[in-house]
Amino acid sequence: MNRLTFAAASLLLPIVTVIAAAQSAAPGRTPAPAAAVTRPKPAGSLAQIMRGIFFPNSNLIFDVQHADPAAPRKGETGGSATANYGNAYTGWEIVESAAVALTDGVDLILMAERSCQNGKPVPVRRADYQKFAREMRAAGLKVLEAARTRDREKVSDATNDLADACANCHDVYRNAGPADSPLRCTPPKP
């Protein structure tokens, strides 16, 4: 197919799609059944989600207590990914994005079939774990709301809720021993 034919086909495809959708929704026609949604299995452990999403993003938020996000930052030098992409986003946008990552990341720590680093299943069905997850979501939303005001004092205040949300869950499920300890992710005894 030459470039002109390919370009013409690319322009027509959205139009054909809209017409097909309109015809399938026409009166007297039964719409096609929706495809079943299958949820993928988690790719990583709870520890990997914590290290990849929660730890770095919460620290970006905690940093607001010591550094003004609006102040210009010196770029890093070197060949690391941080040096190459560390300044792609700056200022308050980073704080807002970190708050969104924590808030929406709650869905990842609640995924069924995710395991802890020690191989135990994440206790997603336990009421206390779900409560801790709700607290994290609420803390993330509070930080996001504060970050949108561009007020360091408000964000600093919101970090208290964030620290509490982390500590509440860690006290029960994480601080029971080293990373691979069989005590981690173990529900407390009544």
C-alpha positions in Angstrom: 0.0 0.0 0.0 1.5 3.3 -1.0 1.6 6.3 1.4 -1.3 8.1 -0.2 -3.5 5.1 -0.1 -2.5 4.4 3.5 -3.2 8.1 4.5 -6.6 7.9 2.9 -7.4 4.7 4.6 -6.3 6.2 7.9 -8.6 9.2 7.5 -11.6 7.0 6.5 -11.2 4.5 9.4 -12.6 6.8 12.1 -15.6 7.7 9.8 -16.3 4.0 9.1 -16.1 3.2 12.8 -18.6 6.0 13.7 -21.0 4.8 11.0 -20.8 1.2 12.1 -21.4 2.2 15.7 -24.4 4.3 14.7 -25.9 1.5 12.6 -25.5 -1.0 15.5 -27.3 1.4 17.8 -30.1 2.0 15.3 -33.7 1.4 16.4 -34.8 -2.2 16.1 -31.3 -3.6 16.3 -29.9 -5.4 19.2 -26.5 -4.1 20.2 -23.7 -6.6 20.3 -22.9 -7.9 23.8 -20.1 -6.2 25.6 -16.9 -8.2 25.7 -16.1 -9.7 29.1 -13.6 -7.8 31.1 -10.7 -9.9 32.3 -8.5 -8.6 35.0 -4.8 -9.3 34.5 -2.8 -11.0 37.2 -0.6 -8.6 39.1 2.9 -8.4 37.7 4.7 -7.6 40.9 4.6 -8.2 44.6 3.2 -5.7 47.2 6.8 -4.8 48.1 7.5 -3.8 44.4 4.3 -1.7 44.3 5.5 0.0 47.5 9.0 0.6 46.3 8.0 1.6 42.8 5.0 3.8 43.6 4.3 4.5 47.2 7.8 5.1 48.5 9.1 7.5 45.8 5.8 9.4 45.5 5.3 9.8 49.2 8.8 11.1 49.6 8.2 13.7 46.8 5.3 14.9 48.9 7.2 14.8 52.2 9.9 16.9 50.6 7.5 19.8 50.4 8.1 20.2 54.1 11.8 21.1 53.4 11.8 22.4 49.8 9.6 24.8 47.9 8.3 23.0 44.8 8.1 26.3 43.0 11.8 27.1 43.6 14.0 26.4 40.6 16.1 23.2 41.0 19.5 22.5 39.8 19.6 19.7 37.2 21.5 16.5 38.0 24.5 15.3 36.1 25.4 11.8 35.0 23.9 9.1 32.9 21.1 7.8 35.1 17.5 7.8 34.2 17.0 10.3 36.9 19.5 12.6 35.3 18.0 12.2 31.9 14.3 12.6 32.9 14.4 14.0 36.4 13.5 17.5 35.3 10.8 16.6 32.7 8.2 17.8 35.2 8.8 20.3 37.8 7.3 22.2 40.8 3.8 21.7 42.0 3.0 19.4 39.0 5.3 16.8 40.6 3.5 17.0 43.9 0.1 16.8 42.3 1.2 13.8 40.2 2.7 12.1 43.3 -0.6 12.5 45.2 -2.5 11.1 42.2 -0.1 8.1 42.1 -0.7 7.4 45.8 -4.5 7.8 45.5 -4.9 5.7 42.4 -2.2 3.3 43.5 -4.6 2.0 46.2 -6.4 0.0 43.5 -3.1 -1.8 42.9 -2.6 -2.8 46.5 -6.1 -4.1 46.6 -5.8 -6.4 43.6 -6.7 -10.0 44.2 -3.9 -12.5 43.6 -1.1 -10.1 44.5 1.4 -11.6 46.9 3.7 -10.1 49.5 7.4 -10.4 49.1 7.4 -13.5 51.3 4.9 -15.2 49.0 1.8 -14.8 51.3 -1.3 -13.4 49.7 -1.9 -9.7 50.4 -4.8 -9.6 52.9 -7.1 -7.7 50.6 -10.3 -9.2 52.1 -9.5 -8.3 55.7 -11.5 -5.3 57.0 -8.5 -3.7 58.7 -6.5 -3.8 55.4 -9.4 -2.3 53.5 -9.6 0.4 56.1 -5.9 1.1 55.8 -6.4 1.3 52.0 -9.3 3.8 52.4 -7.1 5.9 54.7 -4.4 6.0 52.1 -6.8 7.0 49.4 -8.2 9.8 51.7 -4.7 11.0 52.5 -3.7 11.1 48.8 -6.8 13.1 48.0 -6.1 15.5 50.8 -2.6 16.0 49.6 -3.8 16.5 46.1 -6.3 19.1 47.2 -3.6 20.9 49.2 -1.1 20.7 46.3 -3.6 22.4 44.0 -3.6 25.4 46.3 0.2 25.7 45.9 0.4 26.3 49.6 3.3 24.5 51.3 1.8 24.8 54.7 -1.4 23.0 53.6 0.6 20.3 52.0 2.8 19.9 55.1 -0.3 19.6 57.2 -1.7 16.9 54.8 1.6 14.9 55.1 0.5 14.1 58.7 -2.5 12.1 57.3 -0.2 10.5 54.8 2.3 9.5 57.4 -0.5 8.1 59.6 -2.0 6.1 56.7 1.4 4.5 56.0 2.2 3.8 59.6 -1.2 2.3 60.4 -0.8 -0.4 57.8 2.9 -0.9 58.4 2.4 -1.4 62.1 0.2 -4.3 61.5 1.4 -5.9 58.3 5.0 -4.7 57.5 6.9 -4.1 60.8 6.6 -7.7 61.9 10.1 -8.6 60.6 12.5 -8.4 57.8 11.3 -8.2 54.2 11.1 -12.0 53.6 9.9 -12.8 57.1 6.9 -15.2 57.3 5.5 -12.8 59.9 4.9 -10.1 57.2 1.4 -9.9 55.7 0.2 -12.0 58.5 -3.1 -10.9 60.0 -2.9 -10.0 63.7 -4.0 -12.6 66.2 -7.3 -11.7 67.9 
